Every structure is written in C-alpha cells, then in structure tokens.
Amino acid sequence: METALTILYLIIAIGLIVAILFQTGDESGLSGAITGSAQTLGGKKKGKDELLGKATIYLAAIFMVFSIIITIFHA
C-alpha cells in the first residue's frame, strides 16, 4: 500500500513540476513588481496558460493531500 502511494506521489510531483515549467512567465520580473507594470494583476489567461494554471492548482492540492497521507502512514 505504501509503495503504491509513494509511486503515485512521485507521478503527481513530476506532473506538478512539468505543469509549472511549461507556463509562460509574465516577463515583468522584480522591476515590474517594484515600479508597477501596465498589466493587471488578475489578467485573463488564454489557451494553454489557462489549462496549465488550473492543472497546477489541482496538482498542488493533490500533492498536499498525499503529503499528509504519506506522513500519517510513515508515523
């Protein structure tokens, strides 16, 4: 049981990493955060960015739940 959870945990972790790395950056960087930029903070995402954003949220939530479950099993 623990082995199956650990393998699933690793698959979710790799999926989360991939989802984060494939997202495009807003390219404003630190200078945009300090001086302000022309883009709105809650700007609309389109296409692939929207899909990857939602996938990141769901994978992060599942990752946290699995972290707690694995911690309980190892205790």
Biopython code that builds the backbone (N, CA, C, O; Angstrom):
import numpy as np
from Bio.PDB.StructureBuilder import StructureBuilder

atoms = [
    (1, "MET", "N", (0.828, -1.196, 0.000)),
    (1, "MET", "CA", (0.000, 0.000, 0.000)),
    (1, "MET", "C", (0.872, 1.260, 0.000)),
    (1, "MET", "O", (0.634, 2.203, -0.755)),
    (2, "GLU", "N", (1.892, 1.245, 0.875)),
    (2, "GLU", "CA", (2.767, 2.417, 0.950)),
    (2, "GLU", "C", (3.554, 2.605, -0.340)),
    (2, "GLU", "O", (3.803, 3.734, -0.762)),
    (3, "THR", "N", (3.945, 1.503, -0.963)),
    (3, "THR", "CA", (4.705, 1.595, -2.208)),
    (3, "THR", "C", (3.845, 2.206, -3.316)),
    (3, "THR", "O", (4.317, 3.044, -4.084)),
    (4, "ALA", "N", (2.594, 1.787, -3.394)),
    (4, "ALA", "CA", (1.691, 2.332, -4.410)),
    (4, "ALA", "C", (1.458, 3.821, -4.182)),
    (4, "ALA", "O", (1.431, 4.595, -5.139)),
    (5, "LEU", "N", (1.290, 4.231, -2.929)),
    (5, "LEU", "CA", (1.106, 5.653, -2.620)),
    (5, "LEU", "C", (2.352, 6.461, -2.965)),
    (5, "LEU", "O", (2.258, 7.574, -3.481)),
    (6, "THR", "N", (3.508, 5.895, -2.679)),
    (6, "THR", "CA", (4.755, 6.595, -2.971)),
    (6, "THR", "C", (4.952, 6.764, -4.476)),
    (6, "THR", "O", (5.381, 7.824, -4.930)),
    (7, "ILE", "N", (4.642, 5.730, -5.248)),
    (7, "ILE", "CA", (4.770, 5.821, -6.707)),
    (7, "ILE", "C", (3.788, 6.855, -7.252)),
    (7, "ILE", "O", (4.152, 7.662, -8.107)),
    (8, "LEU", "N", (2.547, 6.836, -6.765)),
    (8, "LEU", "CA", (1.555, 7.821, -7.199)),
    (8, "LEU", "C", (1.975, 9.233, -6.796)),
    (8, "LEU", "O", (1.757, 10.191, -7.538)),
    (9, "TYR", "N", (2.576, 9.350, -5.619)),
    (9, "TYR", "CA", (3.075, 10.634, -5.121)),
    (9, "TYR", "C", (4.163, 11.191, -6.039)),
    (9, "TYR", "O", (4.183, 12.386, -6.335)),
    (10, "LEU", "N", (5.062, 10.321, -6.484)),
    (10, "LEU", "CA", (6.132, 10.748, -7.388)),
    (10, "LEU", "C", (5.579, 11.161, -8.751)),
    (10, "LEU", "O", (6.064, 12.123, -9.346)),
    (11, "ILE", "N", (4.576, 10.449, -9.249)),
    (11, "ILE", "CA", (3.959, 10.807, -10.516)),
    (11, "ILE", "C", (3.295, 12.180, -10.419)),
    (11, "ILE", "O", (3.402, 12.993, -11.337)),
    (12, "ILE", "N", (2.608, 12.434, -9.301)),
    (12, "ILE", "CA", (1.964, 13.735, -9.092)),
    (12, "ILE", "C", (3.024, 14.834, -8.980)),
    (12, "ILE", "O", (2.839, 15.927, -9.515)),
    (13, "ALA", "N", (4.124, 14.553, -8.294)),
    (13, "ALA", "CA", (5.194, 15.541, -8.149)),
    (13, "ALA", "C", (5.802, 15.887, -9.502)),
    (13, "ALA", "O", (6.052, 17.059, -9.785)),
    (14, "ILE", "N", (6.040, 14.891, -10.333)),
    (14, "ILE", "CA", (6.596, 15.142, -11.663)),
    (14, "ILE", "C", (5.597, 15.922, -12.515)),
    (14, "ILE", "O", (5.983, 16.829, -13.253)),
    (15, "GLY", "N", (4.316, 15.572, -12.414)),
    (15, "GLY", "CA", (3.288, 16.306, -13.149)),
    (15, "GLY", "C", (3.214, 17.762, -12.719)),
    (15, "GLY", "O", (3.034, 18.650, -13.553)),
    (16, "LEU", "N", (3.352, 18.012, -11.417)),
    (16, "LEU", "CA", (3.334, 19.377, -10.903)),
    (16, "LEU", "C", (4.532, 20.172, -11.412)),
    (16, "LEU", "O", (4.397, 21.336, -11.790)),
    (17, "ILE", "N", (5.691, 19.547, -11.421)),
    (17, "ILE", "CA", (6.895, 20.217, -11.930)),
    (17, "ILE", "C", (6.734, 20.568, -13.403)),
    (17, "ILE", "O", (7.063, 21.677, -13.824)),
    (18, "VAL", "N", (6.225, 19.617, -14.184)),
    (18, "VAL", "CA", (6.029, 19.857, -15.614)),
    (18, "VAL", "C", (5.019, 20.976, -15.854)),
    (18, "VAL", "O", (5.232, 21.841, -16.703)),
    (19, "ALA", "N", (3.915, 20.955, -15.098)),
    (19, "ALA", "CA", (2.884, 21.987, -15.259)),
    (19, "ALA", "C", (3.433, 23.373, -14.933)),
    (19, "ALA", "O", (3.076, 24.348, -15.595)),
    (20, "ILE", "N", (4.281, 23.472, -13.939)),
    (20, "ILE", "CA", (4.863, 24.765, -13.568)),
    (20, "ILE", "C", (5.880, 25.230, -14.614)),
    (20, "ILE", "O", (5.896, 26.403, -14.989)),
    (21, "LEU", "N", (6.721, 24.319, -15.079)),
    (21, "LEU", "CA", (7.770, 24.718, -16.019)),
    (21, "LEU", "C", (7.234, 25.078, -17.392)),
    (21, "LEU", "O", (7.857, 25.876, -18.093)),
    (22, "PHE", "N", (6.103, 24.522, -17.804)),
    (22, "PHE", "CA", (5.557, 24.822, -19.127)),
    (22, "PHE", "C", (4.767, 26.123, -19.174)),
    (22, "PHE", "O", (4.388, 26.569, -20.257)),
    (23, "GLN", "N", (4.513, 26.739, -18.031)),
    (23, "GLN", "CA", (3.778, 28.000, -18.030)),
    (23, "GLN", "C", (4.688, 29.123, -18.526)),
    (23, "GLN", "O", (5.896, 29.115, -18.290)),
    (24, "THR", "N", (4.078, 30.089, -19.218)),
    (24, "THR", "CA", (4.866, 31.228, -19.684)),
    (24, "THR", "C", (4.960, 32.262, -18.566)),
    (24, "THR", "O", (4.012, 32.454, -17.805)),
    (25, "GLY", "N", (6.101, 32.920, -18.474)),
    (25, "GLY", "CA", (6.291, 33.948, -17.471)),
    (25, "GLY", "C", (5.698, 35.264, -17.940)),
    (25, "GLY", "O", (5.495, 35.466, -19.137)),
    (26, "ASP", "N", (5.418, 36.165, -16.996)),
    (26, "ASP", "CA", (4.874, 37.466, -17.393)),
    (26, "ASP", "C", (5.976, 38.443, -17.779)),
    (26, "ASP", "O", (5.685, 39.539, -18.257)),
    (27, "GLU", "N", (7.222, 38.070, -17.584)),
    (27, "GLU", "CA", (8.402, 38.806, -18.013)),
    (27, "GLU", "C", (8.557, 40.186, -17.386)),
    (27, "GLU", "O", (9.415, 40.951, -17.826)),
    (28, "SER", "N", (7.771, 40.532, -16.389)),
    (28, "SER", "CA", (7.969, 41.833, -15.758)),
    (28, "SER", "C", (9.035, 41.744, -14.675)),
    (28, "SER", "O", (9.714, 42.734, -14.402)),
    (29, "GLY", "N", (9.192, 40.594, -14.059)),
    (29, "GLY", "CA", (10.251, 40.383, -13.084)),
    (29, "GLY", "C", (10.124, 41.269, -11.862)),
    (29, "GLY", "O", (9.044, 41.767, -11.543)),
    (30, "LEU", "N", (11.227, 41.455, -11.195)),
    (30, "LEU", "CA", (11.250, 42.249, -9.979)),
    (30, "LEU", "C", (11.026, 43.726, -10.263)),
    (30, "LEU", "O", (10.388, 44.414, -9.467)),
    (31, "SER", "N", (11.534, 44.221, -11.371)),
    (31, "SER", "CA", (11.359, 45.638, -11.686)),
    (31, "SER", "C", (9.885, 45.971, -11.910)),
    (31, "SER", "O", (9.435, 47.059, -11.549)),
    (32, "GLY", "N", (9.139, 45.052, -12.497)),
    (32, "GLY", "CA", (7.712, 45.275, -12.690)),
    (32, "GLY", "C", (6.949, 45.242, -11.384)),
    (32, "GLY", "O", (5.939, 45.929, -11.233)),
    (33, "ALA", "N", (7.425, 44.451, -10.441)),
    (33, "ALA", "CA", (6.761, 44.372, -9.145)),
    (33, "ALA", "C", (7.001, 45.640, -8.320)),
    (33, "ALA", "O", (6.125, 46.070, -7.570)),
    (34, "ILE", "N", (8.174, 46.229, -8.458)),
    (34, "ILE", "CA", (8.509, 47.425, -7.679)),
    (34, "ILE", "C", (7.878, 48.669, -8.288)),
    (34, "ILE", "O", (7.220, 49.439, -7.588)),
    (35, "THR", "N", (8.075, 48.868, -9.586)),
    (35, "THR", "CA", (7.602, 50.095, -10.225)),
    (35, "THR", "C", (6.184, 50.003, -10.738)),
    (35, "THR", "O", (5.588, 51.013, -11.111)),
    (36, "GLY", "N", (5.649, 48.820, -10.761)),
    (36, "GLY", "CA", (4.312, 48.638, -11.313)),
    (36, "GLY", "C", (4.408, 48.403, -12.804)),
    (36, "GLY", "O", (5.319, 48.899, -13.466)),
    (37, "SER", "N", (3.464, 47.646, -13.324)),
    (37, "SER", "CA", (3.509, 47.395, -14.758)),
    (37, "SER", "C", (2.151, 47.683, -15.365)),
    (37, "SER", "O", (1.171, 47.897, -14.651)),
    (38, "ALA", "N", (2.100, 47.688, -16.666)),
    (38, "ALA", "CA", (0.861, 48.005, -17.365)),
    (38, "ALA", "C", (-0.139, 46.862, -17.289)),
    (38, "ALA", "O", (-1.325, 47.056, -17.558)),
    (39, "GLN", "N", (0.330, 45.668, -16.924)),
    (39, "GLN", "CA", (-0.563, 44.520, -16.849)),
    (39, "GLN", "C", (-1.327, 44.533, -15.534)),
    (39, "GLN", "O", (-0.813, 44.972, -14.505)),
    (40, "THR", "N", (-2.549, 44.052, -15.582)),
    (40, "THR", "CA", (-3.319, 43.941, -14.357)),
    (40, "THR", "C", (-2.905, 42.684, -13.617)),
    (40, "THR", "O", (-2.427, 41.727, -14.227)),
    (41, "LEU", "N", (-3.084, 42.684, -12.315)),
    (41, "LEU", "CA", (-2.670, 41.553, -11.502)),
    (41, "LEU", "C", (-3.492, 40.322, -11.821)),
    (41, "LEU", "O", (-2.937, 39.224, -11.875)),
    (42, "GLY", "N", (-4.765, 40.453, -12.030)),
    (42, "GLY", "CA", (-5.628, 39.320, -12.309)),
    (42, "GLY", "C", (-5.967, 39.196, -13.776)),
    (42, "GLY", "O", (-7.110, 38.900, -14.124)),
    (43, "GLY", "N", (-5.005, 39.414, -14.637)),
    (43, "GLY", "CA", (-5.245, 39.385, -16.073)),
    (43, "GLY", "C", (-5.754, 38.037, -16.548)),
    (43, "GLY", "O", (-5.503, 37.010, -15.918)),
    (44, "LYS", "N", (-6.463, 38.046, -17.650)),
    (44, "LYS", "CA", (-7.027, 36.822, -18.210)),
    (44, "LYS", "C", (-5.940, 36.000, -18.885)),
    (44, "LYS", "O", (-5.087, 36.522, -19.602)),
    (45, "LYS", "N", (-5.996, 34.718, -18.635)),
    (45, "LYS", "CA", (-5.106, 33.791, -19.316)),
    (45, "LYS", "C", (-5.892, 33.142, -20.437)),
    (45, "LYS", "O", (-7.114, 33.010, -20.355)),
    (46, "LYS", "N", (-5.200, 32.744, -21.471)),
    (46, "LYS", "CA", (-5.887, 32.133, -22.598)),
    (46, "LYS", "C", (-5.210, 30.835, -22.987)),
    (46, "LYS", "O", (-3.995, 30.686, -22.856)),
    (47, "GLY", "N", (-6.005, 29.907, -23.464)),
    (47, "GLY", "CA", (-5.498, 28.675, -24.050)),
    (47, "GLY", "C", (-4.688, 27.821, -23.114)),
    (47, "GLY", "O", (-5.154, 27.410, -22.051)),
    (48, "LYS", "N", (-3.447, 27.556, -23.532)),
    (48, "LYS", "CA", (-2.559, 26.656, -22.800)),
    (48, "LYS", "C", (-2.254, 27.175, -21.394)),
    (48, "LYS", "O", (-2.172, 26.386, -20.453)),
    (49, "ASP", "N", (-2.085, 28.479, -21.242)),
    (49, "ASP", "CA", (-1.772, 29.040, -19.933)),
    (49, "ASP", "C", (-2.910, 28.819, -18.940)),
    (49, "ASP", "O", (-2.668, 28.546, -17.764)),
    (50, "GLU", "N", (-4.127, 28.936, -19.404)),
    (50, "GLU", "CA", (-5.273, 28.711, -18.523)),
    (50, "GLU", "C", (-5.337, 27.251, -18.083)),
    (50, "GLU", "O", (-5.573, 26.961, -16.911)),
    (51, "LEU", "N", (-5.126, 26.336, -19.025)),
    (51, "LEU", "CA", (-5.144, 24.910, -18.719)),
    (51, "LEU", "C", (-4.032, 24.545, -17.748)),
    (51, "LEU", "O", (-4.258, 23.812, -16.786)),
    (52, "LEU", "N", (-2.827, 25.058, -18.000)),
    (52, "LEU", "CA", (-1.701, 24.764, -17.116)),
    (52, "LEU", "C", (-1.880, 25.403, -15.745)),
    (52, "LEU", "O", (-1.441, 24.840, -14.742)),
    (53, "GLY", "N", (-2.514, 26.562, -15.685)),
    (53, "GLY", "CA", (-2.776, 27.201, -14.398)),
    (53, "GLY", "C", (-3.727, 26.379, -13.544)),
    (53, "GLY", "O", (-3.507, 26.197, -12.346)),
    (54, "LYS", "N", (-4.788, 25.886, -14.173)),
    (54, "LYS", "CA", (-5.740, 25.044, -13.436)),
    (54, "LYS", "C", (-5.108, 23.713, -13.042)),
    (54, "LYS", "O", (-5.335, 23.215, -11.939)),
    (55, "ALA", "N", (-4.315, 23.139, -13.944)),
    (55, "ALA", "CA", (-3.642, 21.876, -13.631)),
    (55, "ALA", "C", (-2.687, 22.054, -12.457)),
    (55, "ALA", "O", (-2.576, 21.169, -11.608)),
    (56, "THR", "N", (-1.995, 23.192, -12.401)),
    (56, "THR", "CA", (-1.079, 23.462, -11.293)),
    (56, "THR", "C", (-1.825, 23.538, -9.970)),
    (56, "THR", "O", (-1.362, 23.002, -8.963)),
    (57, "ILE", "N", (-2.962, 24.192, -9.966)),
    (57, "ILE", "CA", (-3.749, 24.320, -8.741)),
    (57, "ILE", "C", (-4.215, 22.953, -8.255)),
    (57, "ILE", "O", (-4.080, 22.626, -7.076)),
    (58, "TYR", "N", (-4.764, 22.157, -9.170)),
    (58, "TYR", "CA", (-5.278, 20.837, -8.783)),
    (58, "TYR", "C", (-4.155, 19.891, -8.361)),
    (58, "TYR", "O", (-4.284, 19.170, -7.372)),
    (59, "LEU", "N", (-3.062, 19.894, -9.108)),
    (59, "LEU", "CA", (-1.945, 19.028, -8.744)),
    (59, "LEU", "C", (-1.311, 19.436, -7.415)),
    (59, "LEU", "O", (-0.888, 18.578, -6.642)),
    (60, "ALA", "N", (-1.244, 20.728, -7.149)),
    (60, "ALA", "CA", (-0.688, 21.188, -5.869)),
    (60, "ALA", "C", (-1.576, 20.754, -4.708)),
    (60, "ALA", "O", (-1.073, 20.348, -3.660)),
    (61, "ALA", "N", (-2.891, 20.838, -4.888)),
    (61, "ALA", "CA", (-3.808, 20.410, -3.828)),
    (61, "ALA", "C", (-3.691, 18.905, -3.586)),
    (61, "ALA", "O", (-3.649, 18.457, -2.441)),
    (62, "ILE", "N", (-3.637, 18.132, -4.667)),
    (62, "ILE", "CA", (-3.490, 16.678, -4.531)),
    (62, "ILE", "C", (-2.145, 16.345, -3.902)),
    (62, "ILE", "O", (-2.054, 15.432, -3.081)),
    (63, "PHE", "N", (-1.103, 17.075, -4.277)),
    (63, "PHE", "CA", (0.230, 16.864, -3.718)),
    (63, "PHE", "C", (0.230, 17.087, -2.204)),
    (63, "PHE", "O", (0.840, 16.316, -1.463)),
    (64, "MET", "N", (-0.450, 18.135, -1.748)),
    (64, "MET", "CA", (-0.515, 18.407, -0.308)),
    (64, "MET", "C", (-1.266, 17.309, 0.432)),
    (64, "MET", "O", (-0.855, 16.890, 1.514)),
    (65, "VAL", "N", (-2.366, 16.845, -0.150)),
    (65, "VAL", "CA", (-3.145, 15.777, 0.488)),
    (65, "VAL", "C", (-2.317, 14.499, 0.574)),
    (65, "VAL", "O", (-2.296, 13.838, 1.612)),
    (66, "PHE", "N", (-1.640, 14.152, -0.508)),
    (66, "PHE", "CA", (-0.798, 12.959, -0.497)),
    (66, "PHE", "C", (0.353, 13.096, 0.491)),
    (66, "PHE", "O", (0.743, 12.109, 1.115)),
    (67, "SER", "N", (0.904, 14.295, 0.645)),
    (67, "SER", "CA", (1.964, 14.529, 1.619)),
    (67, "SER", "C", (1.481, 14.206, 3.026)),
    (67, "SER", "O", (2.186, 13.563, 3.804)),
    (68, "ILE", "N", (0.279, 14.654, 3.343)),
    (68, "ILE", "CA", (-0.290, 14.390, 4.668)),
    (68, "ILE", "C", (-0.556, 12.900, 4.855)),
    (68, "ILE", "O", (-0.246, 12.341, 5.907)),
    (69, "ILE", "N", (-1.128, 12.257, 3.840)),
    (69, "ILE", "CA", (-1.443, 10.827, 3.937)),
    (69, "ILE", "C", (-0.173, 10.003, 4.107)),
    (69, "ILE", "O", (-0.129, 9.107, 4.951)),
    (70, "ILE", "N", (0.854, 10.289, 3.324)),
    (70, "ILE", "CA", (2.114, 9.536, 3.437)),
    (70, "ILE", "C", (2.761, 9.779, 4.782)),
    (70, "ILE", "O", (3.338, 8.857, 5.359)),
    (71, "THR", "N", (2.682, 10.989, 5.295)),
    (71, "THR", "CA", (3.235, 11.285, 6.613)),
    (71, "THR", "C", (2.512, 10.494, 7.696)),
    (71, "THR", "O", (3.145, 9.997, 8.628)),
    (72, "ILE", "N", (1.208, 10.376, 7.583)),
    (72, "ILE", "CA", (0.441, 9.598, 8.579)),
    (72, "ILE", "C", (0.827, 8.129, 8.501)),
    (72, "ILE", "O", (0.977, 7.482, 9.537)),
    (73, "PHE", "N", (0.991, 7.585, 7.299)),
    (73, "PHE", "CA", (1.356, 6.165, 7.159)),
    (73, "PHE", "C", (2.758, 5.874, 7.672)),
    (73, "PHE", "O", (3.009, 4.782, 8.181)),
    (74, "HIS", "N", (3.673, 6.822, 7.549)),
    (74, "HIS", "CA", (5.051, 6.593, 7.997)),
    (74, "HIS", "C", (5.224, 6.838, 9.498)),
    (74, "HIS", "O", (6.256, 6.476, 10.062)),
    (75, "ALA", "N", (4.254, 7.432, 10.135)),
    (75, "ALA", "CA", (4.379, 7.727, 11.565)),
    (75, "ALA", "C", (4.173, 6.504, 12.429)),
    (75, "ALA", "O", (4.248, 6.594, 13.654)),
]
sb = StructureBuilder()
sb.init_structure("model")
sb.init_model(0)
sb.init_chain("A")
sb.init_seg("    ")
for serial, (resi, resn, name, xyz) in enumerate(atoms, 1):
    if name == "N":
        sb.init_residue(resn, " ", resi, " ")
    sb.init_atom(name, np.array(xyz, "f"), 0.0, 1.0, " ", f" {name:<3s}", serial, name[0])
structure = sb.get_structure()
